[in-house]
Amino acid sequence: MRHAEPVMGTVFSFDVRHGEQARPAVASAVALLHRIDAVFSTYRPDSAISRLDRGEITLRDCPPEVTEVLDLCARVESATDGYFSVVPSHHLDPSALVKGWAVDRACDLLRNAGCVRHCVNGGGDVRLGEPPEPGRPWRIGIAHPLRRGELLCVVEGTELAVATSGTAERGDHILDPHTGLPARGLAAITLLGADLTTVDAYATAAFAMGAGAHAWAERTGGIEALAVTDTGTTWRTSGFAHHLR
């Protein structure tokens, strides 16, 4: 079954290859996403993350998920030499990690319900489960950031996370935490890895790195990267080709 749900300021879509028996699990996953949004949305003044940012409550007053997410953010900040920041505009905002984390939790829920053949897309960032059918992997098209309507490539795989950061859809929304200015050097970067929590957050940080992203991605275990620079040239890490269709 297929289902799309507007939540967390974007659209989450589910492709679950288990027929109508998947409907209750998908409904539970959607409810989970709405609960996560109620806790972490920076656009909702009553969310725990907004109240924590304003100093109205302490971390001890927040749901335990807030501590979990902030701990994950601290690990990503360390792993990316500070190019990932939980306070990108001087306000507490873990959104660059929360979306991928939410997708991973939704996938865990589906898997625990026996719906292992699934693809969950959170605003263009994707987590793939087991194959949609025997002998055929999932295939994900990566849009070219500088040529509207054109695909840069198609990646395929199972049990894989795919995340892209760039300016094509939202303009200059990613800041370099070291300068406070919009990141420069890349038009888009796509990362592949095992879980979307890490891959999505790493993609944001890698975009902020600009020209330094290639060397960082090459030496970082568990991920592969493909980038288009702001001048239109492309580069990829040594193992990315293994995932191309």
N, C-alpha and C positions, 0 to 999 in steps of 0.2 A: 504494500500500500504506500501511497505518497501523501504527504501532508505538509503544508506551509503555515507558519505561524509568525505574525509580527510580534517581536519581543526584544527588549534590550536595545531599542533604537534601530533595529535592522530586521531582516527576515531569516528565520531558521526553517530549513526544509529537511524533511525526512523522506528517505527512500528505503523502505524496509521490505525485503523480499520473503515475507512469511504470510502473505495473504491477510484476510480479515482477522486472523488470530492475533496479529500484531497491534490491533487498534487499542486495546487497553494499555499496552506498554507504551505506545506513542503518546497516549493521553497523559500517562503518568510522567513521561519525559517532558512534555509541554508544561505541565503543572510545576515541575521542578525548575524549569527555566524561568517561569514567572516568579517563583519564590526567590531565586537567585537575583533577579532584577530588583525585587523589592528590597533586598539587602544592599546591593552594590551600585545601584543607579546613581550617578552623580547629578542626574536631572530631577531626581525626586527629593525634595527637601526633607522628607520624613524617613529616607533610607538610613540604615545604620552607618554607611560610609559617609554620607553627607553630615550627619549629626556628629560623627567622630571628627570629621574635618573641622567643624565649627567649635569643637571643644565642649559640646553639650553632654557627651557621654565619654566614658573611657573604653579602652579595648576590653576590659573585663566585663563591661555592660553589653558588648556586642555578641551576636551569635558566634559560635566557635569557628564557623567558616571564614570569618574575617581574619582571625589569627592565622588560619591555614593559608589563606591567599596572601597575606602580607609577608609571611615567612617565605613563600614561593617567590614573591617579588624580590625579596632581599637576595635570594640565591641567584636569580636571573641577573640582578644588578651586578653582583660579584662576577658572574661568569662572562659578562659582556663589558667588563672594564668601565662600568658606570654609564654605558650608553642606553640602558633601560633605567627608567626612573619612575617611582611610584608617585612623585610630585612633579610631573612634567611642566606644569604651569603654576607652581608654588601652591597647589592645592592637592589634597590627597585624591589620587585617581588611579586605581589599579585596573582600569578598563582594558588596557592593552594585554593583560593576562587573563582577566576574568572571562572574556568571551570564549577563548580556547578551553579554559578550565571548565566552563559550563557545558560545552560540547562534549568534552571527555566524560563528565558526570552523566550526561544524558545517554551516551553510548554505553557506559557501564550499566545503567539501568536497563537498557534494551538487551544487553548481553545476559544479564542476570535473569531476565524474563524469557530467555531462550531464543531471542531474536538476534542471532549472530550475523546474519547477512544484511548489513545495513550500511547506509551512507548518510551522514548528518552534515549539513552545510550551514554554517553560521555566518551569514553575511559574506560569503565568498571564501571562507576558510573551512576546510573539509576534513572530516575524520572518516576513514574507511574501515569497515569491518571485514568479515570473511567474504569470499567471492559471491557475486550476485547469483551465479549459477556455476555448476562444475566446469572447470577448464577455462573460465573467462574472468579476467580481473576487472575491477572497476577502472574506468577511464575518466580523467579529469582534464578539461581544456584550460590552458593558462592564457588569458587575454594579453595581447600585446599592448603595453601602456601608451605607446606613441602612435599606434595605427588602429583607430577605432573600428571595431567589427572584425579585426583580424586576430587569429590565434598565434601566439608565440610558439607553443608546442602543446603536445598532449602527453601527460604522464599516466602511467598505469600501475596498479598495485593492489594489494590487500593489506589489512592491518597497518595502515599508513596514514599519516597526517600531512596535510598540504596547506600552507598559509602564505599569503602574499601581502606585502606592504608596499604602498606607492602613492602617487599623487593623482592618478587618473580619475578617480571617483570623487575624492574629497579635497583635492588641492593640497596646499602646504599645511597639513595638520600634524606632521611629526616634527618635533623639535629635537635639536641636538642638546642634550642636557648639560653639556660642558660649556655651551655658548648661550643657550636660551634662544637661539635663532632657528628658523626652519632648516631642516637637514638638506644638504646639497650633495650632488654627485651621482645619485641614482634616480631613475624614473620609476623603477619597481624592482623588488626582489622577492623571489619565491623560495621558500624553504620546505624541505621534506624531512620527516622524522617519524618517530614512533608514537608520540602523543602530542595533541594539539596545544595543551597547556604550555609546553616548552617551545614548540615550533612557532606558535603565534607570537609569543612574547619575544623570542629570538628574532623573528622577522622584523618587528618594530625596531629593535635595537640595531640590527644589521643595516636597516635603511638609514638610521641616524648616523652610522659609521661612515657612510659614503664610500670613498675610495678604499678605506681600510677594511671593508666588509669581506673582500675576497680572501685575504690572508687569514682573517679571523675564522671564517666559515671553513676554510680548508683544514685548519688545525683543531677545530672543534668536533669531537667525536659524536656520532649518532645523527648528524644532519648532513644534508646536501643542499646546494644552493644554485640558483640560476638568476642572473640579474641583467637588467637593461640599464645602461647608464643614461644620464640626461643628454648625452650627445648621440644616443642611438646604438652604440656598440653593445655587445653582449659578452658575458663571461659565465662560466659554470665551474663548480667544483669537480674534482676528478671522478667522483662516483655518481654524479647526477645522471649520466647517460644510461646507467643501468635501469633507470625508471622511465625512460622515454619509450613511447609506443613503437 
